[in-house]
Structures are given as C-alpha cells and as structure tokens.
Amino acid sequence: MASRESALIDITPEVLLKAYACGIFPMAESADDPALYWIEPERRGVIPLDRFHVPDRLARTVRSDRFTVAVDRDFDATIEGCAQPAPGRSRTWINGRIHNLYRKLYERGDCHTVEVYEGKTLVGGLYGVSLGRAFFGESMFHRVRDASKVALVHLVARLKAGRYRLLDTQFVTEHLRTFGAIEVTRPAYHKLLDAALVGEGNFTALAMDRPVEGATALASLKNE
C-alpha cells in the first residue's frame, strides 16, 4: 500500500520517526521525482536477530579484516553510494529530499551508517534508522565483492550487542535470504514492531570512535 505525499509538503524528522513507529516509510518513484510515497507493504521483510546466518566464506572474510569497518564517519558518501545505479539496479528511489531528510535524522543521532573501506576508499556500506529497540535498514551498496555483506554482519553484531529486538529490511531479496531474512504479514510485523519500541537499543554498544575488528563482530553475533 502506498500514498503519494505532495512535493510541496515538508516532512520533518519528527514526522518521519512517527511514521516508522506506525510501520510506514517513505520512498520516491525515482531520483528525479520530488514527491515521496508512504509505503506500508502487505508483507514485510525482517531478519530475526537470533537466526542471523553468516556463511563460512564470509565469516573468514570478516575475520581477516581485509576491510576496515567504521560507523557514522561519512553519511553523505554512504547515502550517495546507495543512490548510485548498480548492476541489476538501473534506477534508485533515493532523491534529494530523501538525502536531506535522513541527513537531518543522522545529525540528531537517529540515523546511522555502517561504512566499509578498502584502505582509505569507501567500497560499501549501509544506512538505516534506529528507534527504540528497532533498526530500519534503508539501503546498502557495494563497489567490491562482499563489502555490503561485511557491512550487514557488522550491523547485526552491533544490534545484538545493543540489545535490539527487530531488524526491518522492508523487503526480502534473495541476497538477504542467505542471511536468514523472512517475510511476515502486516499484523505479525506490527506485533514485532510494538514489542521493539519498548525500551531503547544501544547502538554504541560496540566502539563508535574506531573501527571494529572482524573477530569482535563475530563474537558479538554469538552472544545471546
């Protein structure tokens, strides 16, 4: 289900957070369309944090620290990476309004990035919104193999360390299914969401001021 929001109506960070709490989120038709749509899927993608699966090969890559993983270091570069066309994705829904709106959330501390670097070059990452003990994943990107997957592993490690209860992926792709993503009905999602909005997750449970080592992230995934 989607409803169109006028391009002239200003959506504030407060309105956006209330929308997430109600189970809806905004998207644009394209990067060139100034209007936003409120989306509430009939079936919602989630990754159960207690069933997150890391393939063995990927675990070896994470543990090797081939990549440097940091958080909240460069929001603009991360969302711009997510907005760029990629193989199998010739269009993007991230327009200027989306960029500016989520930057405001980032400045408030309600939106976070996980960034993956090869040397000093940003090669992958993701961003999303933290509210209560729920994290709403918005988009991810990669420029080299495994970079976005490593970002997701580090995100889930941080969420588990911070006692989050819900990782919302909005939709489910075959890529996300390999990590344990499932679809739930709208009523089931709202039950999960309501429970996750009680209390406050701690996104800073793992280091924020320095890169997190792969071994630390993998150990966090095993902790219940």
Salt bridges, closest charged atoms under 4 A:
GLU14 OE2 - ARG108 NH1 2.92
ASP33 OD2 - ARG4 NH1 3.81
GLU40 OE2 - ARG186 NE 3.88
GLU40 OE2 - HIS190 NE2 3.00
GLU42 OE2 - ARG186 NH2 3.30
ASP50 OD1 - ARG51 NE 3.99
ASP72 OD2 - HIS112 ND1 2.78
ASP76 OD1 - HIS99 NE2 2.82
ASP76 OD2 - ARG103 NH2 2.75
GLU107 OE2 - ARG103 NH1 2.94
ASP110 OD2 - ARG108 NE 2.82
GLU118 OE2 - ARG66 NH2 3.08
ASP146 OD2 - ARG57 NH1 2.76
ASP146 OD1 - LYS149 NZ 3.90
ASP168 OD2 - ARG44 NH2 2.89
GLU174 OE2 - ARG177 NE 3.20
GLU183 OE1 - ARG43 NE 3.35
ASP209 OD1 - ARG210 NH1 3.26
GLU224 OE2 - LYS160 NZ 3.39
